[in-house]
Amino acid sequence: MKVTIIKKMIKEGTSPRTGNEYSIKSLFVKFEDEAVYSRIVKHLEAKGCNTETIERFCKPNDYKGQTNYAFGLNCSRFTFDRVEKFGELDAKIDFVVNDQGYINPKIAVVERKEQVLSYTPPSFTPEPEVEGWATDAPDPIVDEKSELEGEAVNENKPTIQVINDKSDELPF
C-alpha cells in the first residue's frame, strides 16, 4: 500500500497500569485511492469493527477538491529514523484490531524485517538565492547592544532588534 507521510510523532510516558516507561514512534500517513479505502473497510468489518470505530480510525477528508484518507501507522525505530515528512512509502500494512476494538495499523514484519517495498524521499526545490529587493532596500538594522560591547557587526549577517517595553499594560 502506497502512503504519503504527513507527520512523524513520538508519544512518551508512563503506563498507569504497569508503571513502565514507553516510547511509541509512529507516522501519520495519507492515501487517496478510494478502492483501497473500500477494501480496508471491508477487511475491518470482517474483523468485527463497527462503522463508528472505522470512521474514528480513518475517514474521508476533502481538501481542495481532493479526497484523502489519513491514519496513524505504527512502525519500528529503524523505519522511523529513515523516513522524512512528505516522503512516499510503499509497505505491507497489517490492520490489527485489539481486544478492546481499537484499530492499530502497523507495517508487517517478516523474519525481523519490516516489509517496506520502496521509499521515495520528498523532493523539495531549493529556495532561490535572494540578493535584494525590487525597490531600494533599507540598510540593515544595527544592534546597539553589540556596538556598546565593542563587537564588530557583520553587515552580511542580519541582526534582530529587541524592543524593551517595560509597561505593565497589555496592548489589547
DRENPA-3360 file (N, C-alpha, C; in nm, 2 decimals, always signed):
BEGIN
1 = MKVTIIKK = +0.09/-0.12/+0.00/+0.00/+0.00/+0.00/+0.09/+0.12/+0.00 ~ +0.07/+0.21/-0.09/+0.14/+0.34/-0.10/+0.08/+0.45/-0.02 ~ +0.16/+0.51/+0.07/+0.11/+0.62/+0.15/+0.21/+0.73/+0.15 ~ +0.16/+0.85/+0.18/+0.24/+0.97/+0.19/+0.25/+1.01/+0.34 ~ +0.37/+1.03/+0.39/+0.40/+1.06/+0.53/+0.37/+1.21/+0.55 ~ +0.27/+1.23/+0.64/+0.24/+1.37/+0.67/+0.31/+1.42/+0.79 ~ +0.33/+1.33/+0.89/+0.39/+1.38/+1.02/+0.45/+1.26/+1.09 ~ +0.56/+1.29/+1.16/+0.63/+1.19/+1.24/+0.60/+1.22/+1.39;
9 = MIKEGTSP = +0.55/+1.12/+1.47/+0.51/+1.15/+1.60/+0.58/+1.06/+1.70 ~ +0.62/+1.11/+1.82/+0.67/+1.03/+1.93/+0.58/+1.05/+2.05 ~ +0.53/+0.95/+2.11/+0.45/+0.96/+2.23/+0.52/+0.89/+2.34 ~ +0.56/+0.96/+2.44/+0.63/+0.90/+2.55/+0.55/+0.92/+2.68 ~ +0.57/+0.83/+2.78/+0.51/+0.85/+2.90/+0.53/+0.72/+2.99 ~ +0.45/+0.71/+3.09/+0.45/+0.60/+3.18/+0.31/+0.53/+3.18 ~ +0.31/+0.40/+3.17/+0.19/+0.33/+3.18/+0.13/+0.33/+3.31 ~ +0.00/+0.38/+3.32/-0.06/+0.38/+3.46/-0.09/+0.24/+3.51;
17 = RTGNEYSI = -0.10/+0.15/+3.43/-0.13/+0.01/+3.47/-0.01/-0.06/+3.52 ~ +0.10/-0.05/+3.45/+0.22/-0.12/+3.49/+0.33/-0.03/+3.55 ~ +0.33/+0.10/+3.53/+0.43/+0.19/+3.57/+0.56/+0.19/+3.49 ~ +0.56/+0.12/+3.38/+0.67/+0.11/+3.29/+0.67/+0.23/+3.19 ~ +0.79/+0.28/+3.16/+0.81/+0.39/+3.07/+0.79/+0.33/+2.92 ~ +0.73/+0.42/+2.84/+0.72/+0.37/+2.70/+0.75/+0.49/+2.60 ~ +0.78/+0.45/+2.48/+0.81/+0.55/+2.38/+0.75/+0.49/+2.25 ~ +0.64/+0.55/+2.19/+0.58/+0.49/+2.07/+0.61/+0.59/+1.96;
25 = KSLFVKFE = +0.68/+0.53/+1.86/+0.71/+0.61/+1.74/+0.62/+0.57/+1.63 ~ +0.55/+0.67/+1.57/+0.46/+0.63/+1.46/+0.46/+0.74/+1.36 ~ +0.40/+0.71/+1.25/+0.39/+0.80/+1.13/+0.24/+0.83/+1.11 ~ +0.21/+0.96/+1.08/+0.07/+0.99/+1.03/+0.08/+1.00/+0.88 ~ +0.00/+0.91/+0.82/+0.01/+0.89/+0.67/-0.13/+0.92/+0.60 ~ -0.12/+0.94/+0.47/-0.25/+0.96/+0.40/-0.23/+0.88/+0.26 ~ -0.35/+0.85/+0.21/-0.35/+0.80/+0.07/-0.48/+0.85/+0.01 ~ -0.49/+0.83/-0.12/-0.60/+0.90/-0.20/-0.69/+0.80/-0.27;
33 = DEAVYSRI = -0.66/+0.67/-0.28/-0.73/+0.57/-0.36/-0.85/+0.52/-0.28 ~ -0.97/+0.55/-0.34/-1.10/+0.51/-0.28/-1.12/+0.36/-0.28 ~ -1.07/+0.29/-0.38/-1.08/+0.15/-0.39/-1.00/+0.08/-0.27 ~ -0.88/+0.13/-0.24/-0.81/+0.08/-0.13/-0.88/+0.11/+0.00 ~ -0.94/+0.22/+0.02/-1.02/+0.25/+0.14/-1.14/+0.16/+0.15 ~ -1.21/+0.13/+0.05/-1.32/+0.03/+0.05/-1.27/-0.11/+0.09 ~ -1.16/-0.15/+0.04/-1.10/-0.28/+0.08/-1.06/-0.28/+0.23 ~ -1.01/-0.17/+0.28/-0.98/-0.16/+0.43/-1.10/-0.17/+0.51;
41 = VKHLEAKG = -1.21/-0.10/+0.47/-1.33/-0.10/+0.54/-1.39/-0.24/+0.55 ~ -1.39/-0.31/+0.43/-1.45/-0.45/+0.43/-1.36/-0.54/+0.52 ~ -1.23/-0.53/+0.52/-1.14/-0.61/+0.60/-1.17/-0.58/+0.75 ~ -1.19/-0.46/+0.79/-1.21/-0.42/+0.93/-1.35/-0.47/+0.97 ~ -1.45/-0.46/+0.88/-1.59/-0.51/+0.92/-1.58/-0.66/+0.94 ~ -1.50/-0.73/+0.86/-1.49/-0.87/+0.87/-1.43/-0.91/+1.00 ~ -1.34/-0.82/+1.06/-1.28/-0.85/+1.19/-1.37/-0.80/+1.30 ~ -1.49/-0.75/+1.27/-1.58/-0.72/+1.38/-1.59/-0.57/+1.42;
49 = CNTETIER = -1.53/-0.48/+1.34/-1.53/-0.34/+1.37/-1.66/-0.28/+1.32 ~ -1.72/-0.19/+1.40/-1.84/-0.12/+1.36/-1.80/+0.01/+1.28 ~ -1.90/+0.07/+1.22/-1.87/+0.18/+1.13/-1.82/+0.30/+1.21 ~ -1.86/+0.32/+1.33/-1.81/+0.43/+1.41/-1.66/+0.42/+1.44 ~ -1.62/+0.30/+1.48/-1.48/+0.28/+1.50/-1.39/+0.30/+1.38 ~ -1.45/+0.25/+1.27/-1.37/+0.26/+1.14/-1.36/+0.41/+1.10 ~ -1.47/+0.49/+1.12/-1.46/+0.63/+1.08/-1.37/+0.71/+1.18 ~ -1.37/+0.67/+1.31/-1.28/+0.73/+1.40/-1.13/+0.70/+1.36;
57 = FCKPNDYK = -1.10/+0.58/+1.31/-0.97/+0.54/+1.27/-0.93/+0.61/+1.14 ~ -1.01/+0.61/+1.04/-0.98/+0.67/+0.91/-1.11/+0.70/+0.83 ~ -1.13/+0.83/+0.81/-1.25/+0.86/+0.73/-1.21/+0.96/+0.62 ~ -1.29/+0.97/+0.52/-1.26/+1.06/+0.41/-1.26/+1.20/+0.45 ~ -1.16/+1.27/+0.40/-1.15/+1.42/+0.42/-1.13/+1.49/+0.29 ~ -1.20/+1.59/+0.26/-1.19/+1.67/+0.14/-1.10/+1.79/+0.16 ~ -1.00/+1.80/+0.07/-0.91/+1.92/+0.08/-0.88/+1.96/-0.06 ~ -0.92/+2.08/-0.09/-0.90/+2.14/-0.22/-0.96/+2.06/-0.33;
65 = GQTNYAFG = -1.08/+2.00/-0.31/-1.15/+1.92/-0.41/-1.10/+1.78/-0.42 ~ -1.01/+1.74/-0.34/-0.95/+1.60/-0.35/-0.98/+1.53/-0.22 ~ -1.02/+1.40/-0.23/-1.05/+1.32/-0.11/-0.92/+1.25/-0.07 ~ -0.89/+1.26/+0.06/-0.78/+1.19/+0.12/-0.83/+1.11/+0.24 ~ -0.75/+1.01/+0.27/-0.78/+0.92/+0.38/-0.65/+0.92/+0.47 ~ -0.66/+0.95/+0.60/-0.54/+0.96/+0.68/-0.55/+0.87/+0.80 ~ -0.44/+0.82/+0.85/-0.45/+0.74/+0.98/-0.30/+0.73/+1.03 ~ -0.30/+0.69/+1.16/-0.17/+0.67/+1.23/-0.11/+0.54/+1.20;
73 = LNCSRFTF = +0.01/+0.52/+1.17/+0.08/+0.40/+1.13/+0.19/+0.37/+1.22 ~ +0.19/+0.26/+1.30/+0.30/+0.22/+1.38/+0.41/+0.16/+1.30 ~ +0.53/+0.19/+1.34/+0.65/+0.14/+1.27/+0.76/+0.12/+1.37 ~ +0.87/+0.06/+1.33/+0.98/+0.04/+1.42/+1.07/+0.16/+1.42 ~ +1.16/+0.17/+1.52/+1.25/+0.28/+1.53/+1.34/+0.28/+1.40 ~ +1.38/+0.17/+1.35/+1.46/+0.16/+1.23/+1.39/+0.23/+1.11 ~ +1.27/+0.21/+1.09/+1.20/+0.28/+0.98/+1.17/+0.43/+1.01 ~ +1.13/+0.45/+1.14/+1.11/+0.59/+1.18/+1.23/+0.68/+1.16;
81 = DRVEKFGE = +1.35/+0.63/+1.19/+1.47/+0.71/+1.17/+1.51/+0.74/+1.03 ~ +1.46/+0.66/+0.93/+1.50/+0.66/+0.80/+1.40/+0.73/+0.70 ~ +1.29/+0.77/+0.75/+1.19/+0.83/+0.66/+1.17/+0.98/+0.70 ~ +1.12/+1.06/+0.61/+1.10/+1.20/+0.63/+0.96/+1.24/+0.60 ~ +0.92/+1.35/+0.65/+0.78/+1.41/+0.62/+0.77/+1.43/+0.47 ~ +0.65/+1.40/+0.42/+0.61/+1.41/+0.28/+0.68/+1.31/+0.18 ~ +0.75/+1.22/+0.24/+0.81/+1.11/+0.16/+0.70/+1.01/+0.12 ~ +0.72/+0.93/+0.02/+0.62/+0.83/-0.03/+0.67/+0.69/+0.02;
89 = LDAKIDFV = +0.59/+0.62/+0.09/+0.63/+0.49/+0.15/+0.53/+0.38/+0.09 ~ +0.59/+0.27/+0.04/+0.51/+0.16/-0.01/+0.55/+0.04/+0.08 ~ +0.45/+0.00/+0.15/+0.48/-0.11/+0.25/+0.35/-0.20/+0.27 ~ +0.38/-0.32/+0.32/+0.27/-0.41/+0.35/+0.22/-0.37/+0.49 ~ +0.10/-0.34/+0.50/+0.04/-0.29/+0.63/-0.06/-0.38/+0.68 ~ -0.04/-0.42/+0.81/-0.14/-0.51/+0.88/-0.24/-0.41/+0.96 ~ -0.37/-0.44/+0.94/-0.47/-0.36/+1.02/-0.51/-0.45/+1.13 ~ -0.44/-0.44/+1.25/-0.47/-0.52/+1.36/-0.58/-0.46/+1.45;
97 = VNDQGYIN = -0.67/-0.54/+1.49/-0.78/-0.50/+1.59/-0.75/-0.57/+1.72 ~ -0.73/-0.49/+1.83/-0.70/-0.55/+1.96/-0.83/-0.59/+2.03 ~ -0.82/-0.64/+2.15/-0.93/-0.69/+2.23/-1.04/-0.59/+2.26 ~ -0.99/-0.46/+2.28/-1.09/-0.35/+2.31/-1.15/-0.30/+2.18 ~ -1.12/-0.34/+2.07/-1.18/-0.30/+1.94/-1.11/-0.18/+1.87 ~ -0.99/-0.15/+1.92/-0.91/-0.04/+1.86/-0.83/-0.09/+1.74 ~ -0.82/-0.01/+1.64/-0.75/-0.05/+1.52/-0.61/+0.01/+1.53 ~ -0.51/-0.08/+1.52/-0.37/-0.04/+1.53/-0.30/-0.09/+1.40;
105 = PKIAVVER = -0.30/-0.01/+1.30/-0.22/-0.05/+1.18/-0.07/-0.04/+1.20 ~ +0.00/-0.13/+1.15/+0.14/-0.14/+1.16/+0.20/-0.20/+1.03 ~ +0.33/-0.17/+1.01/+0.40/-0.23/+0.89/+0.43/-0.37/+0.93 ~ +0.40/-0.46/+0.84/+0.42/-0.60/+0.87/+0.57/-0.64/+0.88 ~ +0.59/-0.73/+0.97/+0.73/-0.77/+1.00/+0.74/-0.92/+0.97 ~ +0.84/-0.96/+0.88/+0.86/-1.10/+0.85/+1.01/-1.12/+0.87 ~ +1.04/-1.22/+0.96/+1.18/-1.26/+0.99/+1.26/-1.13/+1.03 ~ +1.21/-1.06/+1.12/+1.27/-0.94/+1.18/+1.30/-0.83/+1.07;
113 = KEQVLSYT = +1.23/-0.83/+0.96/+1.24/-0.72/+0.86/+1.10/-0.66/+0.83 ~ +1.10/-0.53/+0.84/+0.97/-0.47/+0.81/+0.95/-0.47/+0.66 ~ +0.83/-0.50/+0.62/+0.80/-0.52/+0.47/+0.78/-0.39/+0.40 ~ +0.88/-0.31/+0.40/+0.88/-0.18/+0.32/+0.93/-0.21/+0.18 ~ +0.85/-0.19/+0.08/+0.88/-0.23/-0.05/+0.96/-0.12/-0.12 ~ +0.93/+0.01/-0.09/+1.00/+0.12/-0.15/+0.98/+0.24/-0.07 ~ +1.07/+0.34/-0.08/+1.06/+0.47/-0.02/+1.11/+0.57/-0.11 ~ +1.04/+0.68/-0.13/+1.08/+0.79/-0.21/+1.09/+0.91/-0.12;
121 = PPSFTPEP = +1.21/+0.97/-0.10/+1.22/+1.08/-0.01/+1.15/+1.20/-0.08 ~ +1.11/+1.30/+0.01/+1.04/+1.42/-0.05/+1.14/+1.50/-0.14 ~ +1.08/+1.56/-0.24/+1.16/+1.63/-0.33/+1.13/+1.78/-0.31 ~ +1.22/+1.85/-0.24/+1.20/+1.99/-0.22/+1.29/+2.07/-0.32 ~ +1.24/+2.17/-0.37/+1.32/+2.26/-0.46/+1.38/+2.36/-0.37 ~ +1.51/+2.38/-0.39/+1.58/+2.48/-0.30/+1.53/+2.62/-0.33 ~ +1.53/+2.70/-0.23/+1.49/+2.84/-0.24/+1.59/+2.91/-0.33 ~ +1.55/+3.00/-0.42/+1.64/+3.08/-0.49/+1.72/+3.18/-0.40;
129 = EVEGWATD = +1.84/+3.20/-0.43/+1.92/+3.30/-0.35/+1.87/+3.44/-0.38 ~ +1.85/+3.51/-0.27/+1.79/+3.65/-0.28/+1.91/+3.75/-0.25 ~ +1.92/+3.84/-0.34/+2.03/+3.94/-0.33/+1.98/+4.08/-0.30 ~ +1.85/+4.10/-0.31/+1.80/+4.23/-0.29/+1.65/+4.24/-0.31 ~ +1.60/+4.36/-0.31/+1.45/+4.39/-0.33/+1.44/+4.45/-0.47 ~ +1.31/+4.45/-0.52/+1.28/+4.52/-0.64/+1.29/+4.68/-0.62 ~ +1.27/+4.72/-0.50/+1.28/+4.86/-0.47/+1.41/+4.88/-0.38 ~ +1.44/+5.00/-0.35/+1.56/+5.03/-0.26/+1.54/+4.97/-0.13;
137 = APDPIVDE = +1.63/+4.88/-0.09/+1.62/+4.82/+0.04/+1.68/+4.90/+0.15 ~ +1.62/+4.92/+0.27/+1.69/+5.00/+0.37/+1.81/+4.93/+0.42 ~ +1.90/+5.00/+0.49/+2.02/+4.95/+0.55/+1.98/+4.85/+0.66 ~ +2.07/+4.75/+0.68/+2.04/+4.65/+0.79/+2.03/+4.72/+0.92 ~ +1.94/+4.67/+1.01/+1.93/+4.72/+1.14/+2.05/+4.68/+1.22 ~ +2.11/+4.78/+1.29/+2.23/+4.76/+1.37/+2.19/+4.74/+1.51 ~ +2.24/+4.64/+1.57/+2.21/+4.61/+1.71/+2.29/+4.70/+1.80 ~ +2.23/+4.79/+1.88/+2.30/+4.89/+1.96/+2.38/+4.81/+2.07;
145 = KSELEGEA = +2.33/+4.71/+2.12/+2.40/+4.63/+2.23/+2.53/+4.58/+2.19 ~ +2.55/+4.53/+2.07/+2.68/+4.47/+2.02/+2.78/+4.59/+2.00 ~ +2.73/+4.70/+1.96/+2.82/+4.82/+1.94/+2.88/+4.86/+2.07 ~ +2.79/+4.86/+2.17/+2.84/+4.91/+2.31/+2.94/+4.81/+2.36 ~ +2.93/+4.69/+2.34/+3.02/+4.59/+2.39/+3.15/+4.58/+2.31 ~ +3.16/+4.66/+2.20/+3.28/+4.66/+2.12/+3.29/+4.55/+2.02 ~ +3.18/+4.47/+1.99/+3.19/+4.37/+1.90/+3.17/+4.42/+1.76 ~ +3.24/+4.36/+1.66/+3.22/+4.40/+1.52/+3.09/+4.35/+1.47;
153 = VNENKPTI = +3.02/+4.43/+1.40/+2.89/+4.39/+1.34/+2.92/+4.35/+1.20 ~ +2.88/+4.23/+1.16/+2.90/+4.18/+1.03/+2.78/+4.22/+0.94 ~ +2.81/+4.30/+0.84/+2.70/+4.35/+0.75/+2.62/+4.24/+0.68 ~ +2.68/+4.13/+0.65/+2.62/+4.02/+0.58/+2.52/+3.94/+0.67 ~ +2.54/+3.96/+0.80/+2.45/+3.88/+0.89/+2.34/+3.97/+0.94 ~ +2.21/+3.93/+0.92/+2.10/+4.01/+0.97/+2.10/+4.01/+1.12 ~ +2.06/+4.12/+1.18/+2.05/+4.13/+1.33/+1.91/+4.15/+1.37 ~ +1.88/+4.12/+1.49/+1.74/+4.13/+1.54/+1.74/+4.24/+1.64;
161 = QVINDKSD = +1.65/+4.34/+1.62/+1.64/+4.45/+1.72/+1.54/+4.41/+1.82 ~ +1.58/+4.41/+1.95/+1.49/+4.38/+2.06/+1.44/+4.51/+2.12 ~ +1.31/+4.52/+2.13/+1.24/+4.64/+2.19/+1.20/+4.61/+2.33 ~ +1.25/+4.68/+2.42/+1.22/+4.65/+2.56/+1.11/+4.75/+2.60 ~ +0.99/+4.70/+2.62/+0.87/+4.78/+2.66/+0.84/+4.74/+2.80 ~ +0.88/+4.83/+2.90/+0.86/+4.79/+3.04/+0.73/+4.83/+3.10 ~ +0.63/+4.87/+3.01/+0.50/+4.90/+3.07/+0.43/+4.77/+3.10 ~ +0.34/+4.77/+3.21/+0.27/+4.66/+3.25/+0.14/+4.64/+3.18;
169 = ELPF = +0.11/+4.73/+3.09/-0.02/+4.73/+3.02/-0.01/+4.64/+2.90 ~ -0.12/+4.56/+2.88/-0.12/+4.47/+2.76/-0.17/+4.56/+2.64 ~ -0.13/+4.52/+2.52/-0.16/+4.60/+2.41/-0.31/+4.59/+2.36 ~ -0.38/+4.51/+2.43/-0.52/+4.49/+2.39/-0.62/+4.51/+2.50;
% end
